[in-house]
Amino acid sequence: QVPDDQLEETWTERLEGLKEMFPVPVRSAFGTTAQWTWWATQHSFSFARSAAWVLSTSAFIMVLPYFVDKELQDIEKTQLKQQQQLLLGRP
């Protein structure tokens, strides 16, 4: 017999040994909970990614025309100032 301090077990062997400690309904409930948690996590990230895409593209589409219009108005104002300066003879 090998003393406990010299006994080398792999993680899988330890987990296999732990299976004997818990009854089947407990293991089944834990497995079901773990699977559901993994599924919920995956779908939450998928939903978050899709929502971020929809929100960012919608915001871009809604805000872009405002900035284009503002830029055109600024260009028109600059051109009017330049024309006024030319008409009034100011450099």
N, C-alpha and C positions, 0 to 999 in steps of 0.2 A: 504494500500500500504506500502511496506517495503522500508525504506530508502536505498540508494545505498551503504552506508558504512556497513550496516548490511546484505546485500544481499550476499548469499553464492552460488556460482555456481561451478559446476564441470568443468573440462577441456573439457569434451565432450559436455557439454551444451554450453560452450563458442564457441567451434568450430562449433557447429550446428548453433549458432547465426551468426557467421561470414559468413556462406554459403550464407546468404541472402544479404550480402554486394556486392558479386561478381557475375557477370552474368555467365550463364552456359558455354559459350565459354571460358571464362577465367579459370573457374574451370576445364573444360575439358583439356585445354592446360596444365595447371599446373599438373594435374593428369598424363597426357601422358608423360610429361617431367620427372616427378618423377619416373614413371615406367621404362622409358628408362634409366635413370641414375642408378637406382637400378640394372637393367639387365646388363648394361655396367660394373658396378663395380664388380658384381659377375663374369662375364666372364673374366674381366681383371685379377682378382685374380686367377681364375682357370688357365688361360693361363700362368701367372707368375709362379705359382706352377709347372705346367708341364714343362715350359722352364727351371726352376731351376733344376728340376730332370734330364732332358736330358743333360744339360750342366755339372752338377756335375758328373753324371755317365760316361759321355763321357771323361771328363778330367781325372777321376780316371782310366779308362780303357787305356787311352793313356799314362799316366804318370807312372803307376805301372810297366810295363816292364822295363822302364829306371832305376827305383830305384832297381829293382831286379838284373838287369845286373850290375849296379854299385856296389852293395853289393857283388856279386860274384867275380867281379874283385878285390875288396878290400881284399876279403878272399884269393884269389890266390896270391896277392902281399905279404900278411902277411905270407902265407905258404912258398913262395920263400925266403923271408928274414930269416925265421926260418931255412930253409934248408941250406942256405948259412952260417948262424951263426954256425950250427952244423958242416958243412964241414970245416970251417975255425977254428973251435975250440974256438969260442968266446961264452961266456955265454949269 
